[in-house]
Amino acid sequence: MKIISLLTDFGLQDPYVGILKGVIWGIAPQVQFIDLSHEIPPQDVAAARFALMTAYPYLPPGSIHLAVVDPGVGTRRRAVAIQTQTGYLVGPDNGLFSGILEQSPPLAAVELTRSQYWRTPSPSRTFHGRDIFAPVAAHLANGIPLAELGDPLDVAELVRWSWPPPQLEDNGCRGVIQAIDHFGNGITNLPGQWVEGRRWRAWIKGVAIRSATTFAEGSEGELLALVGSAGWVEIVQNQGNASRTLDFKVGEEVRLGWLG
């Protein structure tokens, strides 16, 4: 049995997700799917990068990860398939795989140039997910070697995208909000290890926020800073939406200060 994970910004109102699955099952009917999300904000490569990076360690080894958040569809951006130590990545080379590649260096990559492995040699200029990426993922599930799918690509040439790295300072550290989840929690790029064993406080948009270890340590509506399940420092609100309350956006600076 092969597993293909799906991550898109297609939403569920339109038939696009079902079309992807139909194309894949037409080639590889044995495949089972894991739907990571189809509610990535439209064209938001940064959100897709974070979601895929966060989910990747928990998916079964050998999985094929099909990700289609592709504002450059139909342009000269490359369509790629990448082999990692634990599986394959298929999608546009626009940086959405860069979070995974920071954790798991790529072993090999190809540009998807072999049209015999596409749905059609004349793909739609607006739906490469259907006509190129889904068929390629299905052929990988059927055991077609990566090298057969396209021309070799130097893995150093893969598009990398990330926020400026967090900075440790004498009395604290600085980073940014790298993602905002469904609950309005602001997930920073500050590693949770940096605050282990410390007393600390966070500042965002001039607001000081005390640290905690659980949501329930705060009163209803209280803003808190804690280490979330993905291992990053987060700005949260107990039974509320921190991003709405503070009106912060992805990329907003966050500062942590050590207390004593």
C-alpha positions as a Markdown table, in Angstrom:
| # | Residue | x | y | z |
|---|---|---|---|---|
| 1 | Met | 0.0 | 0.0 | 0.0 |
| 2 | Lys | 1.3 | 3.5 | -0.9 |
| 3 | Ile | 0.2 | 6.7 | 0.9 |
| 4 | Ile | -0.1 | 10.0 | -0.9 |
| 5 | Ser | -0.5 | 13.1 | 1.4 |
| 6 | Leu | -2.3 | 16.0 | -0.2 |
| 7 | Leu | -1.8 | 19.7 | 0.7 |
| 8 | Thr | -3.5 | 22.4 | -1.4 |
| 9 | Asp | -5.2 | 25.8 | -1.4 |
| 10 | Phe | -8.1 | 24.5 | -3.4 |
| 11 | Gly | -10.7 | 24.6 | -0.6 |
| 12 | Leu | -13.6 | 22.1 | -0.6 |
| 13 | Gln | -16.3 | 24.0 | -2.4 |
| 14 | Asp | -15.0 | 23.2 | -5.8 |
| 15 | Pro | -14.3 | 19.8 | -7.3 |
| 16 | Tyr | -10.5 | 20.3 | -7.6 |
| 17 | Val | -9.5 | 18.0 | -4.7 |
| 18 | Gly | -11.7 | 15.2 | -6.0 |
| 19 | Ile | -10.3 | 15.6 | -9.5 |
| 20 | Leu | -6.7 | 15.1 | -8.1 |
| 21 | Lys | -7.8 | 11.9 | -6.4 |
| 22 | Gly | -9.6 | 10.7 | -9.4 |
| 23 | Val | -6.6 | 11.2 | -11.6 |
| 24 | Ile | -4.3 | 9.4 | -9.1 |
| 25 | Trp | -6.7 | 6.5 | -8.6 |
| 26 | Gly | -7.0 | 6.1 | -12.4 |
| 27 | Ile | -3.3 | 5.3 | -12.5 |
| 28 | Ala | -2.6 | 3.9 | -9.0 |
| 29 | Pro | -5.9 | 2.5 | -7.5 |
| 30 | Gln | -4.1 | 1.0 | -4.6 |
| 31 | Val | -3.2 | 4.4 | -3.1 |
| 32 | Gln | -4.6 | 5.7 | 0.1 |
| 33 | Phe | -4.7 | 9.4 | 0.9 |
| 34 | Ile | -4.0 | 11.6 | 3.8 |
| 35 | Asp | -5.6 | 15.0 | 3.4 |
| 36 | Leu | -3.3 | 17.3 | 5.4 |
| 37 | Ser | -5.3 | 20.5 | 4.4 |
| 38 | His | -7.1 | 22.0 | 1.5 |
| 39 | Glu | -7.7 | 25.3 | 3.3 |
| 40 | Ile | -4.3 | 26.9 | 2.9 |
| 41 | Pro | -5.0 | 30.6 | 2.2 |
| 42 | Pro | -5.0 | 31.1 | -1.6 |
| 43 | Gln | -1.5 | 31.4 | -3.1 |
| 44 | Asp | 0.0 | 31.5 | 0.4 |
| 45 | Val | 3.3 | 29.6 | -0.2 |
| 46 | Ala | 4.6 | 30.6 | 3.3 |
| 47 | Ala | 1.5 | 28.9 | 5.0 |
| 48 | Ala | 1.9 | 25.9 | 2.8 |
| 49 | Arg | 5.6 | 25.6 | 3.7 |
| 50 | Phe | 4.9 | 25.7 | 7.4 |
| 51 | Ala | 2.0 | 23.2 | 7.3 |
| 52 | Leu | 4.0 | 20.7 | 5.3 |
| 53 | Met | 7.1 | 21.1 | 7.4 |
| 54 | Thr | 5.0 | 20.6 | 10.6 |
| 55 | Ala | 3.2 | 17.5 | 9.4 |
| 56 | Tyr | 6.1 | 15.8 | 7.6 |
| 57 | Pro | 7.7 | 14.1 | 10.7 |
| 58 | Tyr | 4.4 | 12.4 | 11.5 |
| 59 | Leu | 3.7 | 10.8 | 8.1 |
| 60 | Pro | 4.6 | 7.2 | 7.4 |
| 61 | Pro | 8.0 | 6.6 | 5.9 |
| 62 | Gly | 7.8 | 6.0 | 2.1 |
| 63 | Ser | 4.9 | 8.4 | 1.7 |
| 64 | Ile | 4.6 | 10.6 | -1.4 |
| 65 | His | 3.7 | 14.2 | -0.5 |
| 66 | Leu | 1.8 | 16.1 | -3.2 |
| 67 | Ala | 1.6 | 19.8 | -2.5 |
| 68 | Val | -0.1 | 22.2 | -4.9 |
| 69 | Val | 0.0 | 25.9 | -3.8 |
| 70 | Asp | 1.1 | 27.3 | -7.0 |
| 71 | Pro | 0.7 | 31.0 | -7.8 |
| 72 | Gly | 3.2 | 30.7 | -10.6 |
| 73 | Val | 1.3 | 27.9 | -12.4 |
| 74 | Gly | 1.9 | 28.1 | -16.2 |
| 75 | Thr | 5.0 | 30.3 | -15.9 |
| 76 | Arg | 8.7 | 29.3 | -16.1 |
| 77 | Arg | 8.7 | 28.0 | -12.5 |
| 78 | Arg | 9.8 | 24.4 | -12.4 |
| 79 | Ala | 7.7 | 21.4 | -11.7 |
| 80 | Val | 9.7 | 19.0 | -9.6 |
| 81 | Ala | 9.9 | 15.7 | -7.8 |
| 82 | Ile | 12.3 | 15.3 | -4.9 |
| 83 | Gln | 13.5 | 12.3 | -3.0 |
| 84 | Thr | 14.2 | 12.6 | 0.7 |
| 85 | Gln | 15.4 | 10.1 | 3.2 |
| 86 | Thr | 11.8 | 9.1 | 4.0 |
| 87 | Gly | 9.8 | 9.7 | 0.9 |
| 88 | Tyr | 9.1 | 11.9 | -2.1 |
| 89 | Leu | 7.9 | 15.5 | -2.7 |
| 90 | Val | 5.9 | 16.5 | -5.8 |
| 91 | Gly | 4.9 | 20.0 | -6.7 |
| 92 | Pro | 6.1 | 23.4 | -7.9 |
| 93 | Asp | 9.6 | 24.5 | -7.1 |
| 94 | Asn | 8.5 | 27.8 | -5.4 |
| 95 | Gly | 9.9 | 27.3 | -1.9 |
| 96 | Leu | 7.0 | 25.4 | -0.4 |
| 97 | Phe | 9.2 | 22.4 | 0.2 |
| 98 | Ser | 12.0 | 24.4 | 1.8 |
| 99 | Gly | 10.9 | 23.8 | 5.4 |
| 100 | Ile | 11.1 | 20.0 | 4.9 |
| 101 | Leu | 14.4 | 20.3 | 3.1 |
| 102 | Glu | 15.9 | 22.1 | 6.1 |
| 103 | Gln | 15.0 | 19.1 | 8.2 |
| 104 | Ser | 15.7 | 16.3 | 5.7 |
| 105 | Pro | 18.3 | 17.2 | 3.1 |
| 106 | Pro | 17.2 | 16.0 | -0.4 |
| 107 | Leu | 18.9 | 13.0 | -1.9 |
| 108 | Ala | 17.9 | 13.7 | -5.5 |
| 109 | Ala | 15.6 | 15.8 | -7.6 |
| 110 | Val | 14.3 | 16.0 | -11.2 |
| 111 | Glu | 12.4 | 18.6 | -13.2 |
| 112 | Leu | 9.3 | 17.0 | -14.5 |
| 113 | Thr | 9.9 | 17.1 | -18.2 |
| 114 | Arg | 8.8 | 13.6 | -19.4 |
| 115 | Ser | 5.3 | 14.2 | -20.7 |
| 116 | Gln | 4.6 | 10.4 | -21.0 |
| 117 | Tyr | 4.1 | 10.5 | -17.2 |
| 118 | Trp | 1.6 | 13.4 | -17.4 |
| 119 | Arg | -2.1 | 13.2 | -17.9 |
| 120 | Thr | -1.7 | 14.8 | -21.2 |
| 121 | Pro | 1.3 | 16.2 | -23.2 |
| 122 | Ser | -0.6 | 19.5 | -23.5 |
| 123 | Pro | -1.4 | 20.3 | -19.9 |
| 124 | Ser | -3.6 | 23.2 | -18.8 |
| 125 | Arg | -1.7 | 26.3 | -18.0 |
| 126 | Thr | -3.8 | 26.8 | -14.9 |
| 127 | Phe | -4.1 | 23.3 | -13.5 |
| 128 | His | -0.7 | 21.5 | -13.3 |
| 129 | Gly | -2.0 | 19.8 | -10.2 |
| 130 | Arg | -4.3 | 17.7 | -12.3 |
| 131 | Asp | -2.2 | 17.3 | -15.4 |
| 132 | Ile | 1.3 | 17.0 | -14.1 |
| 133 | Phe | 1.7 | 16.6 | -10.4 |
| 134 | Ala | -1.1 | 14.1 | -9.6 |
| 135 | Pro | -0.1 | 11.7 | -12.4 |
| 136 | Val | 3.6 | 11.9 | -11.4 |
| 137 | Ala | 2.7 | 11.2 | -7.8 |
| 138 | Ala | 0.7 | 8.2 | -9.0 |
| 139 | His | 3.5 | 6.9 | -11.1 |
| 140 | Leu | 5.9 | 7.1 | -8.2 |
| 141 | Ala | 3.3 | 5.1 | -6.1 |
| 142 | Asn | 3.4 | 2.5 | -8.9 |
| 143 | Gly | 7.2 | 2.2 | -8.5 |
| 144 | Ile | 8.4 | 4.3 | -11.5 |
| 145 | Pro | 12.0 | 5.4 | -10.5 |
| 146 | Leu | 12.4 | 9.1 | -9.9 |
| 147 | Ala | 15.1 | 9.4 | -12.6 |
| 148 | Glu | 12.5 | 8.2 | -15.2 |
| 149 | Leu | 10.2 | 11.2 | -14.5 |
| 150 | Gly | 12.4 | 14.0 | -15.7 |
| 151 | Asp | 15.8 | 15.6 | -16.1 |
| 152 | Pro | 18.2 | 15.6 | -13.2 |
| 153 | Leu | 18.3 | 18.7 | -11.1 |
| 154 | Asp | 21.1 | 19.9 | -8.8 |
| 155 | Val | 19.4 | 19.9 | -5.3 |
| 156 | Ala | 21.3 | 23.0 | -4.5 |
| 157 | Glu | 19.2 | 24.8 | -7.2 |
| 158 | Leu | 15.9 | 24.0 | -5.5 |
| 159 | Val | 14.2 | 27.2 | -4.4 |
| 160 | Arg | 14.6 | 27.8 | -0.7 |
| 161 | Trp | 12.4 | 30.2 | 1.2 |
| 162 | Ser | 12.4 | 31.0 | 4.9 |
| 163 | Trp | 12.1 | 33.9 | 7.3 |
| 164 | Pro | 15.2 | 35.6 | 8.6 |
| 165 | Pro | 16.7 | 33.4 | 11.2 |
| 166 | Pro | 15.9 | 34.1 | 14.8 |
| 167 | Gln | 18.6 | 36.0 | 16.7 |
| 168 | Leu | 19.8 | 35.3 | 20.2 |
| 169 | Glu | 20.8 | 38.4 | 22.2 |
| 170 | Asp | 22.3 | 39.0 | 25.7 |
| 171 | Asn | 18.9 | 39.5 | 27.4 |
| 172 | Gly | 16.6 | 37.6 | 25.1 |
| 173 | Cys | 16.0 | 36.8 | 21.4 |
| 174 | Arg | 14.1 | 38.1 | 18.4 |
| 175 | Gly | 12.1 | 36.3 | 15.7 |
| 176 | Val | 8.9 | 36.6 | 13.7 |
| 177 | Ile | 5.5 | 35.1 | 13.4 |
| 178 | Gln | 5.9 | 32.4 | 10.7 |
| 179 | Ala | 2.3 | 31.1 | 10.7 |
| 180 | Ile | -1.1 | 31.7 | 12.2 |
| 181 | Asp | -3.2 | 28.6 | 12.8 |
| 182 | His | -7.0 | 28.1 | 12.7 |
| 183 | Phe | -7.3 | 29.2 | 16.4 |
| 184 | Gly | -5.4 | 32.5 | 15.8 |
| 185 | Asn | -2.3 | 31.3 | 17.6 |
| 186 | Gly | 0.8 | 33.1 | 16.3 |
| 187 | Ile | 3.5 | 30.5 | 15.8 |
| 188 | Thr | 7.0 | 32.1 | 15.8 |
| 189 | Asn | 10.2 | 30.8 | 14.4 |
| 190 | Leu | 11.8 | 30.9 | 17.9 |
| 191 | Pro | 12.7 | 27.4 | 19.0 |
| 192 | Gly | 11.1 | 26.2 | 22.3 |
| 193 | Gln | 14.5 | 24.9 | 23.4 |
| 194 | Trp | 15.7 | 28.5 | 23.8 |
| 195 | Val | 13.3 | 29.1 | 26.7 |
| 196 | Glu | 13.8 | 25.8 | 28.5 |
| 197 | Gly | 14.7 | 26.4 | 32.2 |
| 198 | Arg | 14.2 | 30.2 | 31.8 |
| 199 | Arg | 11.8 | 32.8 | 33.2 |
| 200 | Trp | 10.8 | 34.9 | 30.2 |
| 201 | Arg | 8.3 | 37.2 | 28.7 |
| 202 | Ala | 7.3 | 38.1 | 25.1 |
| 203 | Trp | 6.6 | 41.4 | 23.4 |
| 204 | Ile | 4.7 | 41.9 | 20.2 |
| 205 | Lys | 3.4 | 45.2 | 18.8 |
| 206 | Gly | 4.5 | 46.8 | 22.1 |
| 207 | Val | 2.4 | 44.5 | 24.2 |
| 208 | Ala | 4.1 | 42.5 | 27.0 |
| 209 | Ile | 2.8 | 38.9 | 27.4 |
| 210 | Arg | 3.7 | 36.6 | 30.2 |
| 211 | Ser | 4.9 | 33.1 | 29.6 |
| 212 | Ala | 3.0 | 29.9 | 30.5 |
| 213 | Thr | 3.1 | 26.2 | 29.9 |
| 214 | Thr | -0.6 | 25.6 | 29.1 |
| 215 | Phe | -3.5 | 27.6 | 27.8 |
| 216 | Ala | -5.4 | 27.0 | 31.1 |
| 217 | Glu | -2.8 | 28.9 | 33.1 |
| 218 | Gly | -4.4 | 32.1 | 31.9 |
| 219 | Ser | -7.8 | 33.5 | 32.7 |
| 220 | Glu | -10.4 | 33.5 | 30.0 |
| 221 | Gly | -9.3 | 35.9 | 27.3 |
| 222 | Glu | -5.8 | 36.4 | 28.7 |
| 223 | Leu | -2.9 | 36.6 | 26.2 |
| 224 | Leu | 0.0 | 34.1 | 26.8 |
| 225 | Ala | 3.3 | 33.0 | 25.3 |
| 226 | Leu | 4.1 | 29.3 | 25.4 |
| 227 | Val | 5.8 | 26.5 | 23.6 |
| 228 | Gly | 3.3 | 24.8 | 21.3 |
| 229 | Ser | 3.0 | 21.2 | 20.1 |
| 230 | Ala | 5.3 | 21.9 | 17.0 |
| 231 | Gly | 8.1 | 23.0 | 19.3 |
| 232 | Trp | 8.0 | 26.8 | 18.6 |
| 233 | Val | 7.2 | 29.7 | 20.9 |
| 234 | Glu | 3.6 | 30.8 | 20.2 |
| 235 | Ile | 1.5 | 33.9 | 21.1 |
| 236 | Val | -1.9 | 32.6 | 22.1 |
| 237 | Gln | -5.1 | 33.7 | 23.9 |
| 238 | Asn | -6.9 | 31.5 | 26.3 |
| 239 | Gln | -10.3 | 30.8 | 24.8 |
| 240 | Gly | -9.7 | 33.6 | 22.3 |
| 241 | Asn | -8.0 | 34.5 | 19.0 |
| 242 | Ala | -4.7 | 36.2 | 19.6 |
| 243 | Ser | -4.1 | 37.3 | 16.0 |
| 244 | Arg | -7.5 | 39.0 | 16.0 |
| 245 | Thr | -7.1 | 40.6 | 19.4 |
| 246 | Leu | -3.6 | 42.0 | 18.7 |
| 247 | Asp | -4.1 | 42.4 | 14.9 |
| 248 | Phe | -0.7 | 40.7 | 14.1 |
| 249 | Lys | 0.2 | 39.2 | 10.8 |
| 250 | Val | 2.7 | 36.7 | 9.5 |
| 251 | Gly | 6.1 | 38.3 | 9.5 |
| 252 | Glu | 5.4 | 40.4 | 12.6 |
| 253 | Glu | 8.4 | 40.7 | 14.9 |
| 254 | Val | 8.3 | 39.0 | 18.3 |
| 255 | Arg | 10.9 | 39.6 | 21.1 |
| 256 | Leu | 11.5 | 37.5 | 24.1 |
| 257 | Gly | 13.2 | 38.8 | 27.2 |
| 258 | Trp | 14.8 | 36.8 | 30.0 |
| 259 | Leu | 13.6 | 37.7 | 33.5 |
| 260 | Gly | 16.4 | 37.5 | 36.1 |
